[in-house]
Amino acid sequence: MSEAPTVLPPEVDAVVCGGGPGGSTAATVLARAGLSVALFERERFPRFHVGESLLPFNLPLLERLGVHEKVAAARFQVKYGARFYHQGSDHTRFIRFANSFDGAPPSAYQVKRAEFDLLLLHHARESGAAVHEGARVEEVLFEGTRATGVRVRLAGEAVPREVRAKVVVDATGRDALLSNVVGGRVRDPWLDRSGIFAHFDRFGRAEGPEGGDIVIVTTPDGWWWLIPFADGSVSVGVVMPSRRLKERTGSVEELYEAARASTPEVSRLLEGATRTTQVHHIADYSYTTAALRGDGFVLVGDAACFLDPVFSTGVLMAMTSGEMAGLAIAGALRRKGRVDAADFAPLERLYRRAVRRFRAFVHGFYQPHVLETFYTPAPHVEIERAVTTVLAGGVFAPSLKSRFWAAMFHVSAQIVRLQQAMRGKGPFERATGIVTPAP
Ligand SMILES: Cc1cc2nc3c(=O)[nH]c(=O)nc-3n(C[C@H](O)[C@H](O)[C@H](O)COP(=O)(O)OP(=O)(O)OC[C@H]3O[C@@H](n4cnc5c(N)ncnc54)[C@H](O)[C@@H]3O)c2cc1C
């Protein structure tokens, strides 16, 4: 028996393009505000996706969306912190989220995104959004400069359909359907890096509650992540300069295996483990977009901006911007029945400020003076708490105290930079092999 054709309303209050964390969040907020919402997702969930380590500041957001109970019931791996090691040296830093400022929850989750994204998408549906999977948005429709709806092709249909909307949310991730409309992408030359990753069936995780921590191994020109899951398996990825991926002679898989073999800390942790997925890669991934908004439309999550994932910031940024977009739209429609670019100005300001706070640390992570400061064996207590707060995702509304001590971290790093310049290639550089990268 053939399926009945999907019924689409000719007009809704809001169309959300993309059903990742950013899109599901925006759709949930809009539906809970009583608006009619159609979400179109190209794939059928569950689907594989990178980005598996969440941050503590994700938890209050899950609570506000009314989905935290479902996430807790799914029994994802709980993580209480992060364990940093530097390849070939005895530099380590163990971060405990309980040590943060600003009321950060003491833990977060490590999630297989196939399961987590499906759960969020179901929640959007249960909140009242009409969710359509296997539905690719081909084009956002405009009248002048105002977005007025989308042209969407449903799976198995030859002819696309049109749905009109008062507002369109672009949550299409790295595809960024609308980025050309707002002036295109701006790449970050300091972060010209690529990631290669796969899942393994097990690894040598730490004993006790720390066994759920993300493990980061920094290397002279990049870093590895090991993200433990509740079923004992692990996500293992390496981030390297994009040129190494582009100039490789063999396959991506060979490059990944060679990089693994040359990082003893990672090979040791994966002794006896079997790879359970294919090797995936994403090239050249850091960018911002010239503008995030216009009349009747807004970009959220990776569609708007993507920052090197060393601090696991992507899902938090996507969900926070999705929530802010949903609230701004609901407020504007209630007040005046339409949504203008100006209604998203506070979102853009807050979002860009948060990105800047993260970026200051991410840039530093590729520079020897910042790494030496980070790995210092006896960190200043308040500075360490401020750094932990940033690593917990506390960048949207940090307290004065937290901002002050985070600034002191950067000041300390500048002092270390001077010391490094005066002593020439010193013990840290010799031990770590790190050299300052040219932008
Ligand atoms: C190597 C690497 C490691 C990472 N590690 C982490 C991490 O540990 N923690 C973390 O928080 N983040 C991490 N991230 C970032 C994280 O993956 C993203 O920031 C996050 O998924 C963004 O969510 P989103 O909803 O904006 O986009 P996505 O999750 O990409 O969702 C976009 C959705 O839109 C759909 N779509 C695309 N085009 C269309 C269309 N035309 N019509 C309909 N649907 C469409 C796609 O199918 C997709 O499902 C990492 C990223 C990389 C590259």
The ligand as an ORCA input file, in Angstrom:
! r2SCAN-3c Opt
* xyz 0 1
  C      35.383     17.746     14.041
  C      34.261     18.334     14.846
  C      34.095     17.973     16.201
  C      33.044     18.522     16.950
  N      32.913     18.200     18.286
  C      31.948     18.792     19.024
  C      31.766     18.472     20.401
  O      32.443     17.625     20.962
  N      30.775     19.099     21.080
  C      29.965     20.030     20.493
  O      29.097     20.600     21.162
  N      30.081     20.330     19.191
  C      31.053     19.737     18.447
  N      31.134     20.013     17.114
  C      30.211     20.992     16.543
  C      28.807     20.427     16.337
  O      28.882     19.292     15.515
  C      27.926     21.477     15.678
  O      28.235     22.754     16.162
  C      26.433     21.226     15.883
  O      26.043     20.003     15.324
  C      25.609     22.360     15.257
  O      24.237     22.089     15.304
  P      23.258     22.695     14.173
  O      21.899     22.325     14.586
  O      23.600     24.103     13.924
  O      23.679     21.929     12.840
  P      23.625     20.375     12.502
  O      23.706     19.572     13.725
  O      24.646     20.148     11.445
  O      22.167     20.174     11.885
  C      21.828     20.722     10.642
  C      20.746     19.863     10.024
  O      20.246     20.516      8.864
  C      19.966     19.544      7.873
  N      19.971     20.223      6.577
  C      21.028     20.720      5.898
  N      20.632     21.302      4.752
  C      19.295     21.166      4.715
  C      18.301     21.571      3.774
  N      18.619     22.234      2.656
  N      17.007     21.261      4.040
  C      16.663     20.592      5.172
  N      17.564     20.182      6.073
  C      18.856     20.486      5.858
  C      21.079     18.529      8.039
  O      20.696     17.280      7.518
  C      21.261     18.509      9.557
  O      20.525     17.473     10.179
  C      32.158     19.444     16.343
  C      32.297     19.763     14.987
  C      33.334     19.230     14.238
  C      33.472     19.612     12.801
*
